[in-house]
Amino acid sequence: MSPPAAEPHWTVVDFLHRGPWWRNRGLLTLNICLLIPLLTSVANGLDSSLVNGLQLLPDWQDYFKRPQGKTLGNGRLINSAQFLGNLIGLPFTPFASDILGRRAALFWGSLVMCMGIGLQAAARSVSMFIGARFCIGLGLSFCQNAAPLLLIELSYPTHRGRITSMFNSSWYFGSIISAWVCFGAFRAADGSQWSWRVPTLVQAICPVVQILSIWFIPESPRWLVSKGMESRAAAVLVKYHANGGDERDPLVTFEMAQIRHAIRIEEDINNSTSYWSLFTVPGNRKRMRLIMAIALFSQWSGNGLVSYYIDIVLKGVGIEDTETKTVINGCLQIFNFVIAIGSAMLIDVAGRRPLFIASNSGMLATFTAWTVTTALYNTRHNVAAAKATIPLIFLFFFFYDLAYTPLIVAYSLEILPFRVRAKGFAVMNITVMATIAFNQFVNPWALQAISWWYYVVYCGWLIFELVFVIFFIVETKGRTLEETAALFDGDEQPLDLVAMGGVAADMSMRLSRVVVTEPRRERSEEYEIQQIKTKEKQGEYYEIKRRYRDSDATASASSSDFHARAL
């Protein structure tokens, strides 16, 4: 006698979209919408690299009477103005993102950026140029906080990790535009003010596009639920995650339940959502230790020497020709962009911790070699050593882009719970901006004062970074928000959250790998029967769903009741 047929076992993975995402209208529309917040990182890269490119243009140097040394980094604040504006605005950005919403914060930030760009393009003095860059940094701070939150909270489950990692990687795309626009303007308008005014006007493209399109993309479902607008949140998930189905779609039901549950649990753990709670709650202290350390490492690894003072660095190895320097700068940005995007695709395969360790090990080795070649040229005028410096710079950034470009945003956001995510992310950005501003005061003075000996300081710091990531970086690959919370909150974690961790972790692991098969079970006779009937089960589910939708008797039933019966 054959054994009785087992009840179908359903998981949320069974209801994910199968096949290429661009063939699903909802996902295609969603991912096109997510390009809008990604433009924030492009705008940041374009603006951050602008002064770097303008410093290479003789017309800009002549117009502003060749600012350099203390004028460039200290007295005139040309490099630091944008970062100081960003730093001043960042403490207030979480309130805009949490109170007004992610979209509204992005809109107002873009508007302030456009005002600053207009002033910068029309600058007639160094003071006006500095004021314009301060205004740009202020607006950018609000965009930088809201855009990544919108990405991570709106993305489709299987796309979330990669899309979030692509945010910071897109910085290099803006940097590429800046480098090559400066190069083109130098060739086309040499001898004219437009050789530097045109690149400044190009900055306006990204914020203008965001201003015009931000209200056509959906708001974060998590933010909507936190404000009590659950019907609107469900409508967003139905339209984009369920391809315009209905609220009774099992994937929508699961996501809504998960959002409600996560927000409730986070309220239990974090009774306060102030900045102070980031450092008074033990679990949050562990998170902030990692986040602030990564933020420091992202700017104090030696990369700032090339990112903002490539002109001085290249002169230090005997490269004086303007065209050669602009070509090297442009090629470096393209190289960085390719490596950063490739690394973003690896985070769910290689894991976070291995990428950090490989990145820091490689940076230490290559920066040490870079220091040696620079020293040989400066002390012995070794031309071969000078030529070796260029490929070493590229190799250094290869290792930097393995982890710090894609993960500084993605890793910070995934270890922060929803209630303090905006504020914790703001602290990360504040740390980055403060570090950059400090670098802009110190780097030009130190490079002129002690030359290549300043590189030795970074070699020592890179040793400390490597030790830190080996002993303190926590692997979060394949873990849900619940399991990640368990890593940091320990005994304070509520029992119901621990109880649901196993099933959620299995689902998350399969989501990250885009695996849509049944969970592993013992290979019993019942298991074999279920495996044979896998395809039949899919058709059966959609038939149940169709009958349920068309039935007047069940039309008023709740979505959770349907989900329970489907399971």
Secondary structure, 3 states (H helix, E strand, C coil): CCCCCCCCCCCHHHHCCCCCHHHCHHHHHHHHHCHHHHHHHHHHHHHHHHHHHHCCCHHHHHHCCCCCCHHHHHHCCCCCHHHHHHHHHHHHHHHHHHHHCHHHHHHHHHHHHHHHHHHHHCCCCHHHHHHHHHHHHHHHHHHHHHHHHHHHHHCCCCCHHHHHHHHHHCHHHHHHHHHHHHHHHHHHCCCCCHHHHHHHHHCCHHHHHHHHHHHHCCCCHHHHHHCCCHHHHHHHHHHHCCCCCCCCCHHHHHHHHHHHHHHHHHHHHCCCCCCCHHHHCHHHHHHHHHHHHHHHHHHCCCHHHHHHHHHHHHHCCCCCCHHHHHHHHHHHHHHHHHHHHHHHCCHHHHCHHHHHHHHHHHHHHHHHHHHHHHHHHHHHCCHHHHHHHHHHHHHHHHHHHHHHHHHHHHHHHHHCCHHHHHHHHHHHHHHHHHHHHHHHHHHHHHHHHHCCHHHHHHHHHHHHHHHHHHHHCCCCCCCCHHHHHHHHHHHHCCHHHHHCHHHHHHHHHHHHCCCCCCCCCCCCHHHHHHHHCHHHHHHHHHHHHHHHHHCHHHCCCCHHHHHHHHC
